[in-house]
């Protein structure tokens, strides 16, 4: 195939589509994690600094809970998405 026979607009379209496909492939795993289901897990408050608590779920990623009313070493139930640092929901474990 000779690129000289293709019009510049078609060539730009081909490269644009290829770039979008490459970006989607590279971000595919991140997007899959973003839209994956939530995980509920028990975690222990390992650090308490002011109004912030740091907990660690089963995936060993530290997560910060702001305006935290828990104490150091409290066991709480947290809900989060895999490989994401935010806590969606948290409550003291009874």
N, C-alpha and C positions, 0 to 999 in steps of 0.2 A: 504494500500500500504506500502510496506517495502522498505525503502531507501537503505538497504543493497543489494538489488537485482539490483539496478540501477548502471551503471558504473559511475565512478567519472567524466568523461568527459560529460556525459549526465546530471548529477546533476549540474555541473558547468554551462552548457548551460541553464538549467531551471532557476537557480538563476540569471544568467546574463540577461535573457529575462525579468524576474520579476522585476529586478532592473531598467531596461530601461523603462518598463511600469510605474513603480512608479514615476520615474523622470519626464516622459512626463506628467503624470497626475498632478504632483505638479507644473510644469512649464506651463501647458496648458493655463491658463489665461494670463500669461505674453506673451506667443507666440501669442495668439489671439490679444492682444493689439498691439504687434509689427507689425503685418501684417494687422491691421485694416485700414480703410480709414482715410484720413486726415480730420480735422475739421478746418474751417475758422471762425474766431470770431473776434469781436472788443474788444480791450483791451486798458487800459489807462496806460501810463508810471507812475508807482507809486514810483519808486526810480531811481535816476540818479546818478551814482558814476563814475566819470571819463568818460571813453568811453563805460561803460556798463549801460544798462537800465534793469530794472526788470519790467515785465508786468505780469498780471494775467488774464487768460482766464476765461470762464464761469465755468470751472471745479475747479476753485480756487487753481490751482497749480502755484506757482510763476515760471516764466521762465526768463532766462537771455538772452539778446541780446547783443553780443559783437560788438565792433566798431559801437556803436549806435549813429546816428546823430539826434535823436529825443530829444525833451525837456521834462521836467517834466510836467505831466498832458496832454501830447499830446494823442489823440486817434488814435490808429493805428490798422490795420487789420493784424492779425497773423494767420498762418496756422501751425497746430501741430497735433500730434497723441494723442488720449485719454490716459491719465495716463502716458505720457512720458514727460520728462522735456525739451526737445529740441524744438526750433522753426524752422520749415522748411523754412518758408517764412514770410516776414513782409514788410509792406509799410504803409506810412501815409494815413490816411483815408481822403478822399476829402469831 
